[in-house]
Structure formats: structure tokens, C-alpha cells
Amino acid sequence: MAGAASLDLAALQEAALGHSTEIRMLRIDEQKSMIDVSSAQAAMHPQISLQASGTYLANPMDAVEMTLPNMPPVTVMDAQEPQWYQFGIKVNQSLFTWGKLSRSVRLHRLLAETASLQRSLKEQEIRTRTAVLLHSLKHLRRMSEAAVQQHATALRLSEIIQESYEQGFVVEEEVITAQLQAAELNIAVHELRREQSMVLLELAELTGMQLQEEELRFPPDPPHRGMDLDLLLEAALSDKREPMEIMGVLEQVRATAEQISRGSLYWKPDIGLQIEAGCQGARFPFLESGWYDESGYSLNVTVALEVKLWDGGRAVQDIRTSRLEREAAEVSAEKTRKEITRELTDTYLKYTVLLSRMEYNRLKEQNFESRRAAAQRQYDAGAGSEADLLILQLESLGHALRSEQDALEAASAYFTMQFLTGES
């Protein structure tokens, strides 16, 4: 079990990255892409194969002899050996393919780069999500504490109004109103605790850990500050940002695929080299005596040309498809730019409003503190009532709850802008 307040934001982010199945799948895709690159490179190298066979003849031919009068027999053909060995090696090497092989390597390298960028983007997303959840939990904890105080204050105020009612100073309607207020605040306490538990559960699922709130070390509030929307958009739409970089790489992928399709067009011959060498005989090479004299050798060198003459128009359609896919990639990149611009602008405007409200809340808190201190002095001097002081405290605690809610939303907007601009 982890010690008290032993888990900070960095530890939770590291755990979330290690636990994420999406990250693991993206890493597998990245590794597969690198294997595809190696396979594409292998197509540019010679392909070498070896063949070997051994045959046993159950009824080999006997020697063929010719007998002439008054002469010893003449052997026309030696007896056939019962065993026969054959060995061959074949080398195939592409010489010229109109750039199809080299572009295939480039294509797979671009796909591998895309997989790496997608993994990096997902890691940033998980880090941002972890930060948002931890900050949300911190503010919800403060809100829950304020709600508990507010509920206790409302209960005390309800008791005072009940006593005043029993003494005939107030009507029954005021008693019921005070009881309803206390009941509503009790509901608010339970709702905040439920929301707090759900955020803690989501954080536990994200990190794969059994978390207790006491184990968490909450970070300080983000350094809220005014920002320039134009600078934010420039950073978010920079070619160095992962979403834009992915779109750019995908455009290159489609363009390369179109070039490969053009290399497969009609009347564009592929040229290759084939070398075959072999030996065969009744003696096993190097192991049986006389194998060199008994063996036959062969060496063939072939330069081959293969050209596509007509395939019903399929090659032309492939080029058209590749061109359309390249255009689709350009449209997708433009769509991504618009979506990022819209999301960042909306988040920025919301964040700007929240900053103004937080400044308003700060001034409001100063006002409440001044009023509370004055009411406390009047109460201590016997000039004020406890009910008036409690009503002011209820109003102050309600404002504190709204302030924490604004701070929670501001933190979420801040981290969203950091993610969109690549600063997370």
C-alpha cells in the first residue's frame, strides 16, 4: 500500500501511460510498421534460394556392352549408379522497376512515422486527462468540505429559527423554508461526494491502481494568466504539432502511393537479373571420392524483362484512386485545422470568461470577509444576532462553492489549451 500523499501528478501520469491498452496497441502498430519497412527494404536485395535433392534408384540400368566377333566386349554405357544427387542455387535481383521498390520503402517509412506520431499524441492526451482528473478531484474535495460546512450552518440556522418560532417571533413558513434549505444543502453534499467518488474511480481506472484520496498529493493550481489567441492558434496549427504533422505525413503517403501506381502503368518494363548454378552426379560432393569427375555443372545468367501490356484498365483506375485518396488527405488536413481552430477558440473564450469570474470571485471574497468580520464584531458586542451571522456565512460558503467550480472549469480549459498547443 502506498504511503500517505505519496502519489503526485508525475507518478499518476507514468502509471496511466503504462496501463493504457491504447498505448500498448499503438506501440505494437509502430513495431509492425518498422517490420514492414524492413520487408520493403528486403525486396531491393537479392533473393537467394538453394535446392538439393537425393534420389535412390531401386533398379538402376546395367552396363550396356557391345560384343564383336573375335574381340573382347566393348562397354558402350556404364552401369547406372543407384543414387543420384542434384544441387542448385538461384539468385534473383531486380535491376530497374521505375522506382516502385524505393518508393515502397519510403511509403512504409512514412506509415511508421505516422504510427509513432499517433502514439506520441495519445500519450499527451493521457497526460492531460490525468492532470484534469487530479485537479478536478482537488477542487471537488474543497467544494465538498465547503458544502459540509454550509449544511452544518444551515442546520444551526434552522434550529435558531425553530426556537424563534416556538417563542412566537417568526411564522411557521420561515421554519419550513430554513428546513428546506438545510435539506437541499444535504443533497448537495451527497451529490458532490458522489461526483468526487466517480472522478477518483475514473482516475483509478486510468492508472490501473487502487487509489485512496489520502494517497494523492495534489498539485498547485495552474498559473492562470491572460493569453493571446493568435499565438495559441499559431502554435496549435504549426506543422510541428502532432495532428498537423500526421496530416502532412498522410498527404505524403497518398502522393507516394500515386507515384507507385504510375510506375505500374502500361509499357513500363521491369528488368531483373537471374543467375542459376548447379551440379548433379552420383557422388555426394566433398564426401565421396571421385565426386568431381562424376559431376556435371551448369551456370545460367539471364536478364529478363517483364512489361504489362493491358489489364483491362485496372492500372489506370489505380492511378485515379490514388489521386482521389491524395485529394481526400488534403481535405482531411483542412478539416482538422478547422476543428482545432474551433475547439481552441471556444476553449480560449471560455477560459477568458472564467479568468474574469475568478477575479470577480476574489473581490467578492474580500467583501464577504469584511462583512463577516463586521457582523462578528457586532455579535460579540451583543448588537447583532447569531442568525444574521449564520445567514452571511451561508452566503459566503455558497460563493466559495461557486468559486471552486469556476477554478475547476478554468483548470480544465487551461490543460485543454496546453494539449492543443503542444505544451502539455
C-alpha positions as CSV (number, residue, x, y, z in Angstrom):
1,M,0.0,0.0,0.0
2,A,1.4,3.4,-0.9
3,G,2.1,5.8,1.9
4,A,0.0,8.9,2.7
5,A,0.2,11.6,0.0
6,S,2.8,9.6,-1.9
7,L,1.3,9.8,-5.4
8,D,1.9,13.1,-7.3
9,L,0.9,14.0,-10.8
10,A,4.0,12.7,-12.5
11,A,3.6,9.3,-10.8
12,L,0.0,9.1,-11.8
13,Q,0.8,10.1,-15.4
14,E,3.5,7.4,-15.6
15,A,1.1,4.8,-14.3
16,A,-1.6,5.8,-16.7
17,L,0.8,5.6,-19.7
18,G,2.0,2.1,-18.6
19,H,-1.6,0.9,-18.0
20,S,-3.1,2.2,-21.2
21,T,-4.1,-0.5,-23.6
22,E,-4.4,2.1,-26.4
23,I,-0.7,3.0,-25.9
24,R,0.3,-0.7,-26.0
25,M,-1.7,-1.3,-29.2
26,L,-0.1,1.8,-30.8
27,R,3.3,0.5,-29.8
28,I,2.5,-2.8,-31.5
29,D,1.4,-0.9,-34.6
30,E,4.6,1.0,-34.5
31,Q,6.7,-2.1,-34.3
32,K,4.7,-3.7,-37.1
33,S,5.3,-0.6,-39.2
34,M,9.1,-1.0,-38.7
35,I,8.8,-4.6,-39.8
36,D,7.0,-3.5,-42.9
37,V,9.9,-1.1,-43.6
38,S,12.4,-4.0,-43.3
39,S,10.2,-6.1,-45.6
40,A,10.1,-3.4,-48.2
41,Q,13.9,-2.9,-48.0
42,A,14.3,-6.7,-48.4
43,A,12.6,-6.6,-51.8
44,M,15.5,-4.4,-53.1
45,H,18.1,-7.1,-52.1
46,P,18.9,-10.3,-54.0
47,Q,16.6,-13.2,-53.4
48,I,18.7,-16.4,-53.0
49,S,17.4,-19.9,-52.9
50,L,19.0,-23.3,-52.6
51,Q,17.7,-26.6,-53.9
52,A,19.1,-30.0,-53.1
53,S,17.8,-33.5,-53.8
54,G,18.9,-37.1,-53.5
55,T,17.4,-40.0,-55.4
56,Y,17.8,-43.7,-54.8
57,L,17.1,-46.0,-57.8
58,A,15.8,-49.4,-56.9
59,N,16.6,-50.9,-60.3
60,P,19.4,-49.0,-61.9
61,M,20.3,-49.8,-65.5
62,D,23.1,-52.3,-66.1
63,A,26.1,-51.5,-68.2
64,V,25.4,-51.7,-72.0
65,E,28.1,-53.7,-73.8
66,M,28.7,-54.4,-77.4
67,T,30.2,-57.7,-78.4
68,L,32.1,-58.0,-81.7
69,P,33.5,-61.2,-83.3
70,N,37.0,-62.1,-82.1
71,M,37.1,-59.0,-79.8
72,P,36.5,-58.5,-76.1
73,P,33.2,-56.8,-75.1
74,V,33.2,-53.1,-75.5
75,T,31.3,-51.1,-72.8
76,V,29.0,-48.6,-74.6
77,M,27.4,-47.2,-71.4
78,D,28.5,-47.7,-67.8
79,A,26.1,-49.2,-65.3
80,Q,23.8,-46.7,-63.7
81,E,24.6,-45.8,-60.1
82,P,21.7,-46.5,-57.7
83,Q,22.0,-42.9,-56.2
84,W,21.8,-39.5,-57.8
85,Y,22.4,-36.1,-56.3
86,Q,21.3,-32.7,-57.5
87,F,22.3,-29.3,-56.1
88,G,21.3,-25.8,-57.4
89,I,21.4,-22.2,-56.3
90,K,19.3,-19.4,-57.8
91,V,19.8,-15.7,-57.4
92,N,17.1,-13.1,-58.4
93,Q,17.8,-9.4,-58.4
94,S,15.6,-6.6,-59.5
95,L,17.6,-4.1,-61.6
96,F,15.0,-1.5,-62.6
97,T,11.4,-1.1,-61.5
98,W,10.6,2.6,-62.3
99,G,11.1,3.5,-58.6
100,K,8.4,1.2,-57.3
101,L,10.7,-0.6,-54.8
102,S,12.4,2.5,-53.4
103,R,9.1,4.3,-53.2
104,S,7.6,1.3,-51.4
105,V,10.3,1.7,-48.8
106,R,9.5,5.4,-48.5
107,L,5.8,4.7,-48.2
108,H,6.3,2.3,-45.3
109,R,8.7,4.6,-43.5
110,L,6.0,7.3,-43.7
111,L,3.5,4.9,-42.3
112,A,5.9,4.1,-39.4
113,E,6.4,7.8,-38.8
114,T,2.6,8.2,-38.6
115,A,2.3,5.3,-36.1
116,S,5.0,7.0,-33.9
117,L,3.2,10.4,-34.1
118,Q,-0.1,8.8,-33.2
119,R,1.4,7.1,-30.1
120,S,3.0,10.4,-29.0
121,L,-0.3,12.3,-29.4
122,K,-2.1,9.6,-27.4
123,E,0.5,9.9,-24.6
124,Q,-0.1,13.7,-24.5
125,E,-3.8,13.1,-24.3
126,I,-3.5,10.7,-21.4
127,R,-1.1,13.0,-19.5
128,T,-3.6,15.8,-20.0
129,R,-6.6,13.7,-18.9
130,T,-4.7,12.6,-15.8
131,A,-3.9,16.2,-14.9
132,V,-7.5,17.3,-15.4
133,L,-8.9,14.5,-13.2
134,L,-6.4,15.2,-10.4
135,H,-7.1,18.9,-10.4
136,S,-10.9,18.2,-10.6
137,L,-10.6,15.9,-7.6
138,K,-8.8,18.6,-5.7
139,H,-11.5,21.2,-6.3
140,L,-14.3,18.8,-5.7
141,R,-12.7,18.0,-2.4
142,R,-12.7,21.7,-1.4
143,M,-16.3,22.0,-2.7
144,S,-17.3,19.0,-0.6
145,E,-15.7,20.5,2.5
146,A,-17.5,23.9,1.9
147,A,-20.8,22.1,1.3
148,V,-20.5,20.2,4.6
149,Q,-19.8,23.5,6.4
150,Q,-22.7,25.1,4.6
151,H,-25.0,22.2,5.6
152,A,-23.9,22.4,9.3
153,T,-24.5,26.2,9.2
154,A,-28.0,25.7,7.7
155,L,-28.8,23.2,10.4
156,R,-27.8,25.6,13.1
157,L,-29.8,28.4,11.5
158,S,-32.8,26.1,11.3
159,E,-32.5,25.4,15.0
160,I,-32.4,29.1,15.8
161,I,-35.5,29.8,13.6
162,Q,-37.3,26.8,15.2
163,E,-36.6,28.3,18.7
164,S,-37.8,31.7,17.5
165,Y,-41.0,30.1,16.1
166,E,-41.6,28.4,19.5
167,Q,-41.2,31.8,21.2
168,G,-43.6,33.3,18.7
169,F,-41.2,35.6,16.9
170,V,-41.4,34.1,13.4
171,V,-44.1,32.3,11.5
172,E,-44.1,28.6,10.6
173,E,-43.3,29.4,6.9
174,E,-39.8,30.6,7.9
175,V,-39.2,27.4,9.8
176,I,-40.1,25.3,6.8
177,T,-38.0,27.5,4.5
178,A,-35.0,27.0,6.7
179,Q,-35.5,23.2,6.9
180,L,-35.9,23.0,3.1
181,Q,-32.6,25.0,2.7
182,A,-30.8,22.5,5.0
183,A,-32.3,19.6,3.1
184,E,-31.2,21.0,-0.2
185,L,-27.7,21.5,1.1
186,N,-27.6,18.0,2.4
187,I,-28.5,16.7,-1.1
188,A,-25.7,18.9,-2.5
189,V,-23.2,17.3,-0.1
190,H,-24.2,13.8,-1.2
191,E,-24.0,14.9,-4.9
192,L,-20.6,16.4,-4.5
193,R,-19.3,13.3,-2.7
194,R,-20.7,11.1,-5.5
195,E,-19.0,13.2,-8.1
196,Q,-15.8,13.1,-6.1
197,S,-16.0,9.3,-5.9
198,M,-16.7,9.0,-9.6
199,V,-13.7,11.2,-10.5
200,L,-11.5,9.1,-8.1
201,L,-12.8,5.9,-9.7
202,E,-12.1,7.2,-13.2
203,L,-8.6,8.2,-12.2
204,A,-8.1,4.7,-10.7
205,E,-9.3,3.1,-13.9
206,L,-7.0,5.3,-16.0
207,T,-3.9,4.5,-13.9
208,G,-4.8,0.9,-13.2
209,M,-4.2,1.5,-9.4
210,Q,-6.3,1.0,-6.3
211,L,-6.4,4.7,-5.2
212,Q,-7.4,6.3,-1.9
213,E,-7.8,10.0,-1.8
214,E,-5.4,10.2,1.1
215,E,-2.6,8.8,-1.0
216,L,-2.8,11.6,-3.5
217,R,-0.5,14.7,-3.5
218,F,-2.5,17.4,-5.1
219,P,-0.5,19.8,-7.4
220,P,-0.8,23.6,-7.1
221,D,-3.3,25.5,-9.2
222,P,-2.2,26.2,-12.8
223,P,-0.5,29.5,-13.4
224,H,-3.7,31.2,-14.8
225,R,-2.9,34.1,-17.0
226,G,-4.1,36.0,-19.9
227,M,-3.2,34.5,-23.3
228,D,-3.1,35.7,-26.9
229,L,-5.5,33.7,-29.2
230,D,-3.4,34.4,-32.3
231,L,-0.3,33.0,-30.7
232,L,-2.2,30.0,-29.4
233,L,-3.6,29.3,-32.9
234,E,-0.2,29.6,-34.4
235,A,1.2,27.0,-32.0
236,A,-1.7,24.7,-32.4
237,L,-1.6,24.8,-36.2
238,S,2.1,24.6,-36.5
239,D,3.5,21.9,-38.8
240,K,5.5,20.6,-35.8
241,R,2.3,19.7,-33.8
242,E,1.5,16.1,-34.0
243,P,-2.0,16.4,-35.5
244,M,-0.7,18.7,-38.3
245,E,2.4,16.5,-38.7
246,I,0.2,13.4,-39.0
247,M,-1.9,15.1,-41.7
248,G,1.2,16.2,-43.6
249,V,2.7,12.7,-43.5
250,L,-0.5,11.1,-44.7
251,E,-0.5,13.5,-47.6
252,Q,3.0,12.3,-48.5
253,V,1.8,8.7,-48.1
254,R,-1.0,9.3,-50.7
255,A,1.3,11.1,-53.0
256,T,3.9,8.2,-52.8
257,A,1.1,5.7,-53.4
258,E,0.1,7.6,-56.5
259,Q,3.7,7.5,-57.8
260,I,3.9,3.8,-57.2
261,S,0.7,3.3,-59.2
262,R,2.2,5.4,-62.1
263,G,5.2,3.1,-62.0
264,S,3.0,0.2,-62.7
265,L,1.4,1.7,-65.8
266,Y,1.4,0.0,-69.2
267,W,4.6,-0.3,-71.4
268,K,6.9,0.3,-68.4
269,P,9.0,-2.8,-68.3
270,D,10.6,-4.1,-65.1
271,I,14.1,-5.5,-65.6
272,G,15.6,-8.2,-63.5
273,L,18.6,-10.5,-63.3
274,Q,18.6,-14.2,-62.6
275,I,21.6,-16.4,-62.0
276,E,21.3,-20.2,-61.7
277,A,24.2,-22.5,-60.8
278,G,24.0,-26.2,-60.1
279,C,25.7,-29.6,-60.1
280,Q,24.5,-33.2,-60.3
281,G,26.0,-36.6,-60.1
282,A,26.2,-40.0,-58.5
283,R,28.8,-39.0,-55.9
284,F,28.0,-36.7,-52.9
285,P,30.2,-33.6,-53.2
286,F,33.2,-33.5,-50.9
287,L,32.2,-36.7,-49.1
288,E,32.7,-39.3,-51.7
289,S,35.8,-39.9,-53.7
290,G,35.6,-39.2,-57.4
291,W,32.7,-36.8,-57.0
292,Y,34.4,-34.1,-59.0
293,D,34.9,-36.3,-62.1
294,E,31.4,-37.8,-61.9
295,S,29.6,-34.5,-61.5
296,G,28.1,-32.2,-64.2
297,Y,27.9,-28.5,-63.7
298,S,25.7,-25.7,-65.1
299,L,25.7,-21.9,-64.9
300,N,22.9,-19.7,-66.4
301,V,22.8,-15.9,-66.4
302,T,19.5,-14.4,-67.5
303,V,18.4,-10.8,-67.9
304,A,14.6,-10.7,-68.0
305,L,12.2,-8.0,-69.0
306,E,8.6,-8.0,-67.9
307,V,6.1,-5.4,-69.1
308,K,2.4,-5.0,-68.6
309,L,0.6,-4.6,-71.9
310,W,-3.0,-4.4,-70.9
311,D,-5.1,-5.5,-67.9
312,G,-8.5,-4.2,-68.8
313,G,-7.7,-0.6,-67.5
314,R,-7.1,-1.6,-63.9
315,A,-3.7,0.3,-63.7
316,V,-5.4,3.5,-64.9
317,Q,-8.1,3.1,-62.3
318,D,-5.5,2.5,-59.6
319,I,-3.9,5.8,-60.5
320,R,-7.2,7.6,-60.4
321,T,-8.0,6.1,-57.0
322,S,-4.6,7.1,-55.6
323,R,-5.1,10.7,-56.9
324,L,-8.5,10.8,-55.2
325,E,-7.1,9.5,-51.9
326,R,-4.4,12.2,-52.1
327,E,-7.1,14.8,-52.5
328,A,-9.0,13.3,-49.7
329,A,-6.0,13.6,-47.4
330,E,-5.7,17.3,-48.3
331,V,-9.4,17.8,-47.4
332,S,-9.0,15.9,-44.2
333,A,-6.0,18.1,-43.2
334,E,-8.0,21.2,-43.8
335,K,-10.9,19.8,-41.8
336,T,-8.5,19.0,-38.9
337,R,-7.2,22.6,-39.0
338,K,-10.8,23.9,-38.8
339,E,-11.7,21.6,-35.9
340,I,-8.6,22.6,-33.9
341,T,-9.3,26.3,-34.6
342,R,-12.9,26.0,-33.5
343,E,-12.1,24.0,-30.3
344,L,-9.2,26.2,-29.3
345,T,-11.2,29.4,-29.9
346,D,-14.1,28.1,-27.9
347,T,-11.9,27.0,-25.0
348,Y,-10.0,30.3,-25.1
349,L,-13.1,32.4,-24.9
350,K,-14.5,30.2,-22.1
351,Y,-11.1,30.5,-20.3
352,T,-11.2,34.3,-20.7
353,V,-14.6,34.5,-19.1
354,L,-13.5,32.2,-16.3
355,L,-10.5,34.4,-15.6
356,S,-12.8,37.4,-15.3
357,R,-15.1,35.5,-13.0
358,M,-12.2,34.4,-10.8
359,E,-11.1,38.0,-10.4
360,Y,-14.7,38.8,-9.5
361,N,-14.7,36.0,-7.0
362,R,-11.5,37.2,-5.4
363,L,-13.0,40.7,-4.9
364,K,-16.3,39.1,-3.7
365,E,-14.4,37.0,-1.1
366,Q,-12.7,40.2,0.2
367,N,-16.2,41.8,0.5
368,F,-17.6,38.7,2.3
369,E,-14.7,38.6,4.7
370,S,-15.1,42.3,5.5
371,R,-18.8,41.9,6.1
372,R,-18.3,38.7,8.2
373,A,-15.7,40.4,10.4
374,A,-18.1,43.4,10.9
375,A,-21.0,41.0,11.7
376,Q,-18.8,39.0,14.1
377,R,-17.8,42.2,15.9
378,Q,-21.5,43.2,16.3
379,Y,-22.4,39.8,17.5
380,D,-19.6,39.7,20.0
381,A,-20.7,43.2,21.2
382,G,-24.2,41.9,21.6
383,A,-25.6,44.2,18.9
384,G,-26.2,41.5,16.3
385,S,-27.9,38.1,16.2
386,E,-26.4,34.7,15.6
387,A,-28.9,34.2,12.8
388,D,-27.7,37.2,10.9
389,L,-24.1,35.9,11.2
390,L,-25.1,32.5,10.0
391,I,-27.0,33.9,7.0
392,L,-23.9,35.8,6.0
393,Q,-21.8,32.6,6.5
394,L,-24.2,30.6,4.3
395,E,-23.9,33.2,1.6
396,S,-20.1,33.3,1.9
397,L,-19.8,29.5,1.7
398,G,-22.2,29.4,-1.3
399,H,-19.9,31.8,-3.1
400,A,-16.9,29.7,-2.1
401,L,-18.5,26.7,-3.8
402,R,-19.1,28.7,-7.0
403,S,-15.5,29.9,-6.9
404,E,-14.2,26.4,-6.7
405,Q,-16.4,25.4,-9.6
406,D,-15.0,28.2,-11.7
407,A,-11.5,27.2,-10.7
408,L,-12.2,23.6,-11.7
409,E,-13.5,24.7,-15.1
410,A,-10.6,27.1,-15.6
411,A,-8.1,24.3,-14.8
412,S,-9.8,22.0,-17.4
413,A,-9.7,24.8,-20.0
414,Y,-6.1,25.6,-19.2
415,F,-4.9,22.0,-19.7
416,T,-7.1,21.6,-22.9
417,M,-5.3,24.6,-24.4
418,Q,-1.9,23.2,-23.4
419,F,-2.8,20.0,-25.1
420,L,-4.0,21.7,-28.2
421,T,-0.9,23.8,-28.5
422,G,1.5,21.0,-27.6
423,E,2.7,22.5,-24.2
424,S,1.5,19.6,-22.1
